């Protein structure tokens, strides 16, 4: 498994990965094909213009793009702002490896790792908690989990 920075050419495949992962989890809203196409276009456009401090990457397995990763770097924290894997590669330890890698970066920098997880995604929350993340706060839509180096 490798991770590389995303390019503008990756925008549509990343949108497709988000859609496939979310649909496989039963979390994709009921939409028409036209609405899906409109969402895909908007997501691809958004992916091409990341916000300051945001790092968008692709996850590769055997040189095939199988996932999307977005990390936001702040002065006081590292935040996992999104990770999606194609359903065909889930359950192979890729997500665990990525989270542990982010924990290593946070530990080296002496800052916490924050992870936002949607409330309708209990499988992801279980993974993060298994890796030592604890609830920091919550909004109507999302839990914010925190992992702190050394504790």
C-alpha positions, 0 to 999 in steps of 0.5 A, spaced: 500 500 500 502 506 498 499 513 499 501 519 494 498 526 493 492 527 489 492 530 482 487 534 478 486 528 474 484 524 480 478 528 482 473 523 478 476 517 481 476 519 488 468 521 487 467 514 485 470 511 491 466 516 496 460 514 492 462 506 492 464 506 499 458 510 502 453 506 497 456 499 500 455 502 507 448 503 506 449 510 507 448 513 500 441 518 500 436 515 495 438 520 489 436 519 481 442 518 476 442 525 474 443 527 482 448 522 483 452 525 476 451 532 479 454 530 486 460 527 482 461 533 478 461 538 484 465 533 489 470 533 483 470 540 482 471 541 490 477 536 490 481 540 485 481 546 489 483 543 496 482 548 502 489 551 505 492 546 510 488 540 507 492 535 503 488 530 499 491 523 497 490 517 493 491 510 496 494 505 492 494 498 492 498 494 487 499 501 483 491 501 483 487 507 486 483 504 491 482 509 496 481 517 498 485 520 504 484 527 506 488 530 512 488 537 515 494 540 518 493 545 523 498 548 528 495 544 534 493 538 531 493 533 525 486 532 523 483 526 519 478 529 515 476 523 510 478 516 508 474 512 504 476 505 501 473 501 495 469 496 498 473 490 495 479 492 499 476 494 505 477 489 511 485 488 509 488 492 514 489 498 509 485 503 514 488 501 520 495 502 517 493 509 515 491 511 522 497 508 525 501 512 520 497 518 522 498 517 529 506 516 528 506 523 525 502 526 530 506 523 536 513 525 532 510 532 532 507 532 539 500 534 537 493 530 537 490 526 532 483 528 531 478 524 527 471 526 524 466 520 523 459 521 521 454 518 526 451 513 521 458 510 520 459 506 526 464 501 523 469 507 522 468 509 529 469 502 532 476 502 528 478 509 531 476 507 538 480 500 537 486 504 535 485 508 541 481 514 539 476 517 544 470 522 544 472 529 544 465 532 542 459 531 537 455 535 533 448 533 530 451 529 524 458 527 527 463 525 532 470 528 533 474 523 536 481 525 539 488 520 539 493 523 544 500 521 543 502 517 550 495 517 552 
